[in-house]
Amino acid sequence: MNEERLQILKMIESGKISAEEGAKLLSAVETTQVAETTARQAHFLRVKVYDTRSGRATVNVNLPLSLLDVALKFVPKDTEYLKGLDVEALVAAIKSGAHGKIVDITSDEESQHVEVYIE
């Protein structure tokens, strides 16, 4: 339980504020926390592919998460990078709020390094 809620409950318990006032304060605290969480939500899927021999980026894509479902229709399912990767689980993680680097794959055969971030 966070500090603000605990303080409000203690004020109700000690009689400094009524239960009704406490309920309003708790509601306001919750609304503020939801707004802060929403502001921190990820907005972009960033995909970077590097040539492991030269170190140069060969692909650098920044995709708004709102277009994720559309973009997945264009990803070839038989590509080397997706072998052994549960794409459905990855999409579920993204939609549930995953952040940071979520994929880091190196293909020695194709001399490629793929990184996928949620930011």
N, CA, C and O atoms as a GROMACS GRO file, in nm:
protein
  476
    1MET      N    1   0.087  -0.117   0.000
    1MET     CA    2   0.000   0.000   0.000
    1MET      C    3   0.090   0.122   0.000
    1MET      O    4   0.189   0.128   0.073
    2ASN      N    5   0.057   0.219  -0.081
    2ASN     CA    6   0.145   0.335  -0.090
    2ASN      C    7   0.123   0.430   0.028
    2ASN      O    8   0.024   0.422   0.100
    3GLU      N    9   0.219   0.518   0.043
    3GLU     CA   10   0.221   0.611   0.157
    3GLU      C   11   0.098   0.699   0.166
    3GLU      O   12   0.042   0.717   0.274
    4GLU      N   13   0.052   0.754   0.051
    4GLU     CA   14  -0.063   0.845   0.053
    4GLU      C   15  -0.188   0.775   0.106
    4GLU      O   16  -0.260   0.830   0.189
    5ARG      N   17  -0.212   0.656   0.059
    5ARG     CA   18  -0.331   0.581   0.104
    5ARG      C   19  -0.324   0.551   0.254
    5ARG      O   20  -0.423   0.565   0.325
    6LEU      N   21  -0.206   0.511   0.299
    6LEU     CA   22  -0.189   0.480   0.440
    6LEU      C   23  -0.215   0.602   0.527
    6LEU      O   24  -0.279   0.592   0.632
    7GLN      N   25  -0.166   0.718   0.483
    7GLN     CA   26  -0.190   0.842   0.558
    7GLN      C   27  -0.339   0.874   0.566
    7GLN      O   28  -0.390   0.912   0.672
    8ILE      N   29  -0.408   0.858   0.454
    8ILE     CA   30  -0.552   0.887   0.450
    8ILE      C   31  -0.627   0.793   0.544
    8ILE      O   32  -0.716   0.836   0.618
    9LEU      N   33  -0.593   0.665   0.541
    9LEU     CA   34  -0.660   0.568   0.628
    9LEU      C   35  -0.633   0.598   0.776
    9LEU      O   36  -0.722   0.581   0.860
   10LYS      N   37  -0.512   0.642   0.808
   10LYS     CA   38  -0.481   0.678   0.946
   10LYS      C   39  -0.561   0.802   0.990
   10LYS      O   40  -0.604   0.810   1.105
   11MET      N   41  -0.580   0.897   0.898
   11MET     CA   42  -0.657   1.018   0.930
   11MET      C   43  -0.804   0.981   0.955
   11MET      O   44  -0.869   1.039   1.043
   12ILE      N   45  -0.856   0.886   0.878
   12ILE     CA   46  -0.994   0.840   0.901
   12ILE      C   47  -1.002   0.771   1.036
   12ILE      O   48  -1.094   0.797   1.114
   13GLU      N   49  -0.907   0.683   1.064
   13GLU     CA   50  -0.906   0.606   1.188
   13GLU      C   51  -0.898   0.698   1.311
   13GLU      O   52  -0.963   0.672   1.412
   14SER      N   53  -0.819   0.804   1.302
   14SER     CA   54  -0.803   0.895   1.416
   14SER      C   55  -0.916   0.997   1.426
   14SER      O   56  -0.924   1.072   1.524
   15GLY      N   57  -1.003   1.002   1.326
   15GLY     CA   58  -1.116   1.093   1.329
   15GLY      C   59  -1.084   1.233   1.278
   15GLY      O   60  -1.166   1.323   1.293
   16LYS      N   61  -0.968   1.252   1.219
   16LYS     CA   62  -0.932   1.382   1.165
   16LYS      C   63  -1.016   1.418   1.042
   16LYS      O   64  -1.045   1.535   1.017
   17ILE      N   65  -1.055   1.316   0.967
   17ILE     CA   66  -1.145   1.337   0.852
   17ILE      C   67  -1.252   1.229   0.856
   17ILE      O   68  -1.233   1.123   0.916
   18SER      N   69  -1.365   1.259   0.792
   18SER     CA   70  -1.474   1.160   0.788
   18SER      C   71  -1.443   1.052   0.684
   18SER      O   72  -1.354   1.068   0.601
   19ALA      N   73  -1.518   0.944   0.691
   19ALA     CA   74  -1.501   0.836   0.593
   19ALA      C   75  -1.532   0.886   0.453
   19ALA      O   76  -1.466   0.847   0.356
   20GLU      N   77  -1.632   0.974   0.441
   20GLU     CA   78  -1.668   1.029   0.311
   20GLU      C   79  -1.553   1.113   0.254
   20GLU      O   80  -1.520   1.102   0.136
   21GLU      N   81  -1.492   1.197   0.338
   21GLU     CA   82  -1.378   1.278   0.294
   21GLU      C   83  -1.260   1.188   0.255
   21GLU      O   84  -1.190   1.212   0.157
   22GLY      N   85  -1.241   1.084   0.335
   22GLY     CA   86  -1.133   0.989   0.306
   22GLY      C   87  -1.154   0.918   0.173
   22GLY      O   88  -1.059   0.897   0.098
   23ALA      N   89  -1.280   0.882   0.144
   23ALA     CA   90  -1.311   0.815   0.017
   23ALA      C   91  -1.280   0.908  -0.100
   23ALA      O   92  -1.227   0.864  -0.202
   24LYS      N   93  -1.312   1.036  -0.085
   24LYS     CA   94  -1.282   1.132  -0.192
   24LYS      C   95  -1.132   1.146  -0.213
   24LYS      O   96  -1.084   1.151  -0.326
   25LEU      N   97  -1.059   1.152  -0.102
   25LEU     CA   98  -0.913   1.164  -0.112
   25LEU      C   99  -0.852   1.038  -0.175
   25LEU      O  100  -0.762   1.048  -0.259
   26LEU      N  101  -0.901   0.920  -0.135
   26LEU     CA  102  -0.850   0.796  -0.193
   26LEU      C  103  -0.877   0.790  -0.342
   26LEU      O  104  -0.793   0.744  -0.420
   27SER      N  105  -0.994   0.837  -0.381
   27SER     CA  106  -1.028   0.841  -0.523
   27SER      C  107  -0.936   0.935  -0.600
   27SER      O  108  -0.892   0.903  -0.711
   28ALA      N  109  -0.906   1.048  -0.541
   28ALA     CA  110  -0.816   1.145  -0.606
   28ALA      C  111  -0.676   1.087  -0.619
   28ALA      O  112  -0.611   1.106  -0.722
   29VAL      N  113  -0.628   1.018  -0.517
   29VAL     CA  114  -0.495   0.956  -0.522
   29VAL      C  115  -0.491   0.851  -0.632
   29VAL      O  116  -0.395   0.844  -0.708
   30GLU      N  117  -0.595   0.769  -0.640
   30GLU     CA  118  -0.601   0.666  -0.742
   30GLU      C  119  -0.603   0.726  -0.882
   30GLU      O  120  -0.534   0.677  -0.972
   31THR      N  121  -0.680   0.831  -0.903
   31THR     CA  122  -0.688   0.897  -1.033
   31THR      C  123  -0.552   0.952  -1.073
   31THR      O  124  -0.512   0.941  -1.189
   32THR      N  125  -0.481   1.010  -0.979
   32THR     CA  126  -0.347   1.063  -1.006
   32THR      C  127  -0.251   0.951  -1.044
   32THR      O  128  -0.172   0.967  -1.137
   33GLN      N  129  -0.258   0.839  -0.973
   33GLN     CA  130  -0.168   0.728  -1.003
   33GLN      C  131  -0.198   0.668  -1.140
   33GLN      O  132  -0.105   0.631  -1.212
   34VAL      N  133  -0.324   0.657  -1.177
   34VAL     CA  134  -0.360   0.605  -1.310
   34VAL      C  135  -0.307   0.699  -1.417
   34VAL      O  136  -0.255   0.652  -1.518
   35ALA      N  137  -0.320   0.828  -1.398
   35ALA     CA  138  -0.270   0.926  -1.496
   35ALA      C  139  -0.119   0.916  -1.510
   35ALA      O  140  -0.067   0.924  -1.621
   36GLU      N  141  -0.048   0.899  -1.399
   36GLU     CA  142   0.098   0.887  -1.404
   36GLU      C  143   0.138   0.760  -1.476
   36GLU      O  144   0.233   0.761  -1.555
   37THR      N  145   0.068   0.649  -1.451
   37THR     CA  146   0.097   0.523  -1.517
   37THR      C  147   0.072   0.535  -1.667
   37THR      O  148   0.152   0.486  -1.746
   38THR      N  149  -0.037   0.598  -1.705
   38THR     CA  150  -0.068   0.615  -1.846
   38THR      C  151   0.038   0.699  -1.916
   38THR      O  152   0.075   0.670  -2.030
   39ALA      N  153   0.087   0.800  -1.849
   39ALA     CA  154   0.190   0.886  -1.908
   39ALA      C  155   0.320   0.811  -1.931
   39ALA      O  156   0.396   0.847  -2.021
   40ARG      N  157   0.346   0.706  -1.852
   40ARG     CA  158   0.470   0.630  -1.865
   40ARG      C  159   0.457   0.514  -1.962
   40ARG      O  160   0.556   0.447  -1.990
   41GLN      N  161   0.340   0.487  -2.014
   41GLN     CA  162   0.322   0.373  -2.102
   41GLN      C  163   0.406   0.389  -2.228
   41GLN      O  164   0.433   0.500  -2.274
   42ALA      N  165   0.445   0.275  -2.281
   42ALA     CA  166   0.526   0.274  -2.401
   42ALA      C  167   0.446   0.322  -2.521
   42ALA      O  168   0.325   0.304  -2.528
   43HIS      N  169   0.516   0.384  -2.614
   43HIS     CA  170   0.450   0.438  -2.732
   43HIS      C  171   0.508   0.382  -2.862
   43HIS      O  172   0.442   0.385  -2.966
   44PHE      N  173   0.633   0.333  -2.858
   44PHE     CA  174   0.697   0.289  -2.981
   44PHE      C  175   0.761   0.152  -2.968
   44PHE      O  176   0.812   0.114  -2.862
   45LEU      N  177   0.755   0.080  -3.078
   45LEU     CA  178   0.830  -0.044  -3.094
   45LEU      C  179   0.949  -0.005  -3.182
   45LEU      O  180   0.930   0.041  -3.294
   46ARG      N  181   1.069  -0.024  -3.131
   46ARG     CA  182   1.189   0.013  -3.206
   46ARG      C  183   1.264  -0.115  -3.244
   46ARG      O  184   1.298  -0.196  -3.157
   47VAL      N  185   1.288  -0.131  -3.373
   47VAL     CA  186   1.358  -0.249  -3.424
   47VAL      C  187   1.486  -0.202  -3.491
   47VAL      O  188   1.484  -0.115  -3.579
   48LYS      N  189   1.597  -0.260  -3.447
   48LYS     CA  190   1.727  -0.226  -3.506
   48LYS      C  191   1.796  -0.355  -3.548
   48LYS      O  192   1.805  -0.450  -3.471
   49VAL      N  193   1.845  -0.356  -3.670
   49VAL     CA  194   1.920  -0.469  -3.722
   49VAL      C  195   2.058  -0.418  -3.761
   49VAL      O  196   2.072  -0.320  -3.834
   50TYR      N  197   2.160  -0.487  -3.710
   50TYR     CA  198   2.298  -0.448  -3.736
   50TYR      C  199   2.369  -0.557  -3.815
   50TYR      O  200   2.342  -0.676  -3.797
   51ASP      N  201   2.459  -0.516  -3.901
   51ASP     CA  202   2.550  -0.609  -3.967
   51ASP      C  203   2.661  -0.635  -3.866
   51ASP      O  204   2.731  -0.542  -3.826
   52THR      N  205   2.678  -0.761  -3.824
   52THR     CA  206   2.776  -0.790  -3.719
   52THR      C  207   2.920  -0.774  -3.767
   52THR      O  208   3.011  -0.756  -3.686
   53ARG      N  209   2.942  -0.779  -3.898
   53ARG     CA  210   3.079  -0.761  -3.950
   53ARG      C  211   3.120  -0.615  -3.948
   53ARG      O  212   3.232  -0.581  -3.908
   54SER      N  213   3.031  -0.527  -3.993
   54SER     CA  214   3.066  -0.385  -4.002
   54SER      C  215   3.020  -0.305  -3.880
   54SER      O  216   3.074  -0.198  -3.852
   55GLY      N  217   2.920  -0.357  -3.808
   55GLY     CA  218   2.866  -0.284  -3.694
   55GLY      C  219   2.766  -0.178  -3.734
   55GLY      O  220   2.711  -0.109  -3.648
   56ARG      N  221   2.741  -0.163  -3.864
   56ARG     CA  222   2.647  -0.062  -3.913
   56ARG      C  223   2.503  -0.110  -3.902
   56ARG      O  224   2.474  -0.229  -3.919
   57ALA      N  225   2.415  -0.017  -3.874
   57ALA     CA  226   2.272  -0.049  -3.870
   57ALA      C  227   2.222  -0.065  -4.013
   57ALA      O  228   2.244   0.022  -4.097
   58THR      N  229   2.155  -0.176  -4.040
   58THR     CA  230   2.098  -0.198  -4.173
   58THR      C  231   1.948  -0.170  -4.173
   58THR      O  232   1.889  -0.143  -4.278
   59VAL      N  233   1.887  -0.178  -4.055
   59VAL     CA  234   1.745  -0.147  -4.039
   59VAL      C  235   1.729  -0.070  -3.909
   59VAL      O  236   1.788  -0.106  -3.807
   60ASN      N  237   1.648   0.036  -3.913
   60ASN     CA  238   1.618   0.113  -3.794
   60ASN      C  239   1.473   0.160  -3.807
   60ASN      O  240   1.445   0.260  -3.874
   61VAL      N  241   1.382   0.087  -3.743
   61VAL     CA  242   1.239   0.113  -3.758
   61VAL      C  243   1.181   0.157  -3.624
   61VAL      O  244   1.205   0.092  -3.522
   62ASN      N  245   1.107   0.265  -3.624
   62ASN     CA  246   1.035   0.312  -3.506
   62ASN      C  247   0.887   0.308  -3.540
   62ASN      O  248   0.838   0.386  -3.622
   63LEU      N  249   0.815   0.215  -3.476
   63LEU     CA  250   0.675   0.191  -3.509
   63LEU      C  251   0.586   0.228  -3.391
   63LEU      O  252   0.606   0.177  -3.281
   64PRO      N  253   0.488   0.315  -3.412
   64PRO     CA  254   0.393   0.343  -3.304
   64PRO      C  255   0.321   0.214  -3.265
   64PRO      O  256   0.278   0.138  -3.352
   65LEU      N  257   0.309   0.189  -3.136
   65LEU     CA  258   0.245   0.065  -3.091
   65LEU      C  259   0.101   0.054  -3.140
   65LEU      O  260   0.048  -0.057  -3.149
   66SER      N  261   0.039   0.165  -3.171
   66SER     CA  262  -0.099   0.160  -3.220
   66SER      C  263  -0.107   0.090  -3.356
   66SER      O  264  -0.215   0.048  -3.397
   67LEU      N  265   0.007   0.078  -3.425
   67LEU     CA  266   0.010   0.011  -3.556
   67LEU      C  267   0.067  -0.130  -3.550
   67LEU      O  268   0.092  -0.191  -3.654
   68LEU      N  269   0.088  -0.182  -3.430
   68LEU     CA  270   0.153  -0.313  -3.414
   68LEU      C  271   0.078  -0.424  -3.488
   68LEU      O  272   0.141  -0.502  -3.560
   69ASP      N  273  -0.052  -0.434  -3.470
   69ASP     CA  274  -0.128  -0.541  -3.534
   69ASP      C  275  -0.120  -0.534  -3.686
   69ASP      O  276  -0.111  -0.637  -3.752
   70VAL      N  277  -0.123  -0.414  -3.740
   70VAL     CA  278  -0.112  -0.396  -3.886
   70VAL      C  279   0.027  -0.438  -3.933
   70VAL      O  280   0.040  -0.509  -4.033
   71ALA      N  281   0.130  -0.396  -3.863
   71ALA     CA  282   0.268  -0.425  -3.903
   71ALA      C  283   0.297  -0.574  -3.900
   71ALA      O  284   0.372  -0.624  -3.984
   72LEU      N  285   0.239  -0.646  -3.805
   72LEU     CA  286   0.266  -0.790  -3.794
   72LEU      C  287   0.217  -0.867  -3.916
   72LEU      O  288   0.266  -0.976  -3.944
   73LYS      N  289   0.121  -0.813  -3.987
   73LYS     CA  290   0.071  -0.880  -4.107
   73LYS      C  291   0.177  -0.883  -4.217
   73LYS      O  292   0.168  -0.965  -4.309
   74PHE      N  293   0.277  -0.796  -4.210
   74PHE     CA  294   0.380  -0.786  -4.312
   74PHE      C  295   0.510  -0.858  -4.274
   74PHE      O  296   0.604  -0.860  -4.354
   75VAL      N  297   0.516  -0.917  -4.155
   75VAL     CA  298   0.637  -0.986  -4.111
   75VAL      C  299   0.632  -1.130  -4.162
   75VAL      O  300   0.539  -1.203  -4.130
   76PRO      N  301   0.732  -1.171  -4.242
   76PRO     CA  302   0.734  -1.310  -4.290
   76PRO      C  303   0.754  -1.406  -4.174
   76PRO      O  304   0.846  -1.390  -4.093
   77LYS      N  305   0.669  -1.506  -4.166
   77LYS     CA  306   0.672  -1.600  -4.052
   77LYS      C  307   0.789  -1.697  -4.060
   77LYS      O  308   0.826  -1.756  -3.958
   78ASP      N  309   0.849  -1.716  -4.178
   78ASP     CA  310   0.955  -1.815  -4.194
   78ASP      C  311   1.096  -1.756  -4.187
   78ASP      O  312   1.193  -1.823  -4.221
   79THR      N  313   1.106  -1.632  -4.142
   79THR     CA  314   1.237  -1.568  -4.136
   79THR      C  315   1.324  -1.632  -4.028
   79THR      O  316   1.273  -1.683  -3.927
   80GLU      N  317   1.453  -1.629  -4.049
   80GLU     CA  318   1.551  -1.687  -3.957
   80GLU      C  319   1.535  -1.636  -3.814
   80GLU      O  320   1.549  -1.712  -3.719
   81TYR      N  321   1.505  -1.508  -3.799
   81TYR     CA  322   1.501  -1.445  -3.668
   81TYR      C  323   1.382  -1.490  -3.584
   81TYR      O  324   1.388  -1.485  -3.461
   82LEU      N  325   1.275  -1.534  -3.648
   82LEU     CA  326   1.156  -1.572  -3.572
   82LEU      C  327   1.155  -1.718  -3.530
   82LEU      O  328   1.067  -1.760  -3.455
   83LYS      N  329   1.251  -1.796  -3.578
   83LYS     CA  330   1.258  -1.937  -3.539
   83LYS      C  331   1.285  -1.945  -3.389
   83LYS      O  332   1.380  -1.886  -3.339
   84GLY      N  333   1.202  -2.019  -3.319
   84GLY     CA  334   1.217  -2.033  -3.175
   84GLY      C  335   1.163  -1.916  -3.095
   84GLY      O  336   1.178  -1.914  -2.972
   85LEU      N  337   1.100  -1.820  -3.161
   85LEU     CA  338   1.045  -1.704  -3.092
   85LEU      C  339   0.893  -1.712  -3.095
   85LEU      O  340   0.833  -1.723  -3.202
   86ASP      N  341   0.830  -1.706  -2.980
   86ASP     CA  342   0.685  -1.710  -2.970
   86ASP      C  343   0.631  -1.569  -2.993
   86ASP      O  344   0.622  -1.489  -2.900
   87VAL      N  345   0.595  -1.540  -3.118
   87VAL     CA  346   0.552  -1.407  -3.156
   87VAL      C  347   0.425  -1.367  -3.082
   87VAL      O  348   0.410  -1.252  -3.042
   88GLU      N  349   0.333  -1.462  -3.065
   88GLU     CA  350   0.208  -1.430  -2.994
   88GLU      C  351   0.235  -1.391  -2.850
   88GLU      O  352   0.173  -1.297  -2.798
   89ALA      N  353   0.326  -1.460  -2.784
   89ALA     CA  354   0.361  -1.426  -2.645
   89ALA      C  355   0.430  -1.290  -2.640
   89ALA      O  356   0.410  -1.212  -2.546
   90LEU      N  357   0.511  -1.262  -2.740
   90LEU     CA  358   0.579  -1.133  -2.748
   90LEU      C  359   0.478  -1.020  -2.763
   90LEU      O  360   0.489  -0.917  -2.695
   91VAL      N  361   0.382  -1.037  -2.850
   91VAL     CA  362   0.277  -0.935  -2.871
   91VAL      C  363   0.196  -0.917  -2.743
   91VAL      O  364   0.163  -0.805  -2.706
   92ALA      N  365   0.164  -1.027  -2.676
   92ALA     CA  366   0.089  -1.018  -2.550
   92ALA      C  367   0.168  -0.941  -2.445
   92ALA      O  368   0.110  -0.861  -2.371
   93ALA      N  369   0.298  -0.963  -2.439
   93ALA     CA  370   0.383  -0.890  -2.344
   93ALA      C  371   0.385  -0.741  -2.376
   93ALA      O  372   0.378  -0.658  -2.286
   94ILE      N  373   0.394  -0.709  -2.504
   94ILE     CA  374   0.394  -0.569  -2.546
   94ILE      C  375   0.264  -0.501  -2.506
   94ILE      O  376   0.264  -0.391  -2.452
   95LYS      N  377   0.153  -0.568  -2.534
   95LYS     CA  378   0.022  -0.510  -2.506
   95LYS      C  379  -0.007  -0.501  -2.356
   95LYS      O  380  -0.091  -0.422  -2.314
   96SER      N  381   0.064  -0.581  -2.276
   96SER     CA  382   0.041  -0.576  -2.132
   96SER      C  383   0.135  -0.478  -2.063
   96SER      O  384   0.133  -0.465  -1.940
   97GLY      N  385   0.219  -0.408  -2.142
   97GLY     CA  386   0.300  -0.302  -2.083
   97GLY      C  387   0.447  -0.329  -2.069
   97GLY      O  388   0.515  -0.260  -1.993
   98ALA      N  389   0.501  -0.427  -2.141
   98ALA     CA  390   0.645  -0.454  -2.133
   98ALA      C  391   0.724  -0.330  -2.178
   98ALA      O  392   0.678  -0.255  -2.264
   99HIS      N  393   0.841  -0.309  -2.118
   99HIS     CA  394   0.927  -0.196  -2.153
   99HIS      C  395   1.070  -0.246  -2.170
   99HIS      O  396   1.108  -0.352  -2.121
  100GLY      N  397   1.148  -0.167  -2.241
  100GLY     CA  398   1.289  -0.198  -2.256
  100GLY      C  399   1.316  -0.296  -2.369
  100GLY      O  400   1.232  -0.314  -2.457
  101LYS      N  401   1.433  -0.358  -2.365
  101LYS     CA  402   1.471  -0.454  -2.469
  101LYS      C  403   1.394  -0.583  -2.448
  101LYS      O  404   1.399  -0.642  -2.340
  102ILE      N  405   1.324  -0.626  -2.551
  102ILE     CA  406   1.246  -0.749  -2.539
  102ILE      C  407   1.296  -0.860  -2.630
  102ILE      O  408   1.262  -0.977  -2.611
  103VAL      N  409   1.378  -0.824  -2.728
  103VAL     CA  410   1.437  -0.924  -2.817
  103VAL      C  411   1.581  -0.884  -2.845
  103VAL      O  412   1.611  -0.766  -2.869
  104ASP      N  413   1.670  -0.984  -2.842
  104ASP     CA  414   1.810  -0.963  -2.875
  104ASP      C  415   1.858  -1.092  -2.941
  104ASP      O  416   1.888  -1.190  -2.872
  105ILE      N  417   1.864  -1.092  -3.074
  105ILE     CA  418   1.897  -1.214  -3.149
  105ILE      C  419   2.015  -1.186  -3.240
  105ILE      O  420   2.022  -1.082  -3.305
  106THR      N  421   2.108  -1.281  -3.242
  106THR     CA  422   2.221  -1.272  -3.334
  106THR      C  423   2.219  -1.394  -3.425
  106THR      O  424   2.208  -1.507  -3.378
  107SER      N  425   2.229  -1.370  -3.554
  107SER     CA  426   2.236  -1.477  -3.652
  107SER      C  427   2.375  -1.476  -3.711
  107SER      O  428   2.408  -1.391  -3.794
  108ASP      N  429   2.458  -1.572  -3.668
  108ASP     CA  430   2.594  -1.580  -3.721
  108ASP      C  431   2.592  -1.616  -3.870
  108ASP      O  432   2.677  -1.572  -3.947
  109GLU      N  433   2.493  -1.696  -3.908
  109GLU     CA  434   2.481  -1.740  -4.048
  109GLU      C  435   2.461  -1.622  -4.142
  109GLU      O  436   2.518  -1.619  -4.251
  110GLU      N  437   2.379  -1.526  -4.101
  110GLU     CA  438   2.351  -1.410  -4.185
  110GLU      C  439   2.426  -1.285  -4.140
  110GLU      O  440   2.407  -1.177  -4.197
  111SER      N  441   2.510  -1.298  -4.039
  111SER     CA  442   2.588  -1.185  -3.985
  111SER      C  443   2.498  -1.068  -3.948
  111SER      O  444   2.529  -0.953  -3.981
  112GLN      N  445   2.388  -1.097  -3.879
  112GLN     CA  446   2.292  -0.994  -3.840
  112GLN      C  447   2.266  -1.002  -3.690
  112GLN      O  448   2.265  -1.110  -3.631
  113HIS      N  449   2.243  -0.886  -3.631
  113HIS     CA  450   2.207  -0.876  -3.490
  113HIS      C  451   2.080  -0.793  -3.484
  113HIS      O  452   2.077  -0.680  -3.532
  114VAL      N  453   1.975  -0.849  -3.423
  114VAL     CA  454   1.845  -0.783  -3.417
  114VAL      C  455   1.813  -0.749  -3.272
  114VAL      O  456   1.825  -0.834  -3.183
  115GLU      N  457   1.772  -0.625  -3.250
  115GLU     CA  458   1.729  -0.580  -3.117
  115GLU      C  459   1.591  -0.516  -3.131
  115GLU      O  460   1.567  -0.437  -3.223
  116VAL      N  461   1.502  -0.549  -3.039
  116VAL     CA  462   1.368  -0.491  -3.038
  116VAL      C  463   1.345  -0.431  -2.901
  116VAL      O  464   1.362  -0.498  -2.799
  117TYR      N  465   1.306  -0.304  -2.899
  117TYR     CA  466   1.282  -0.231  -2.775
  117TYR      C  467   1.138  -0.179  -2.772
  117TYR      O  468   1.079  -0.152  -2.877
  118ILE      N  469   1.085  -0.166  -2.651
  118ILE     CA  470   0.958  -0.098  -2.630
  118ILE      C  471   0.990   0.027  -2.549
  118ILE      O  472   1.044   0.018  -2.439
  119GLU      N  473   0.957   0.143  -2.604
  119GLU     CA  474   0.987   0.271  -2.536
  119GLU      C  475   0.865   0.360  -2.538
  119GLU      O  476   0.870   0.472  -2.486
   0.00000   0.00000   0.00000
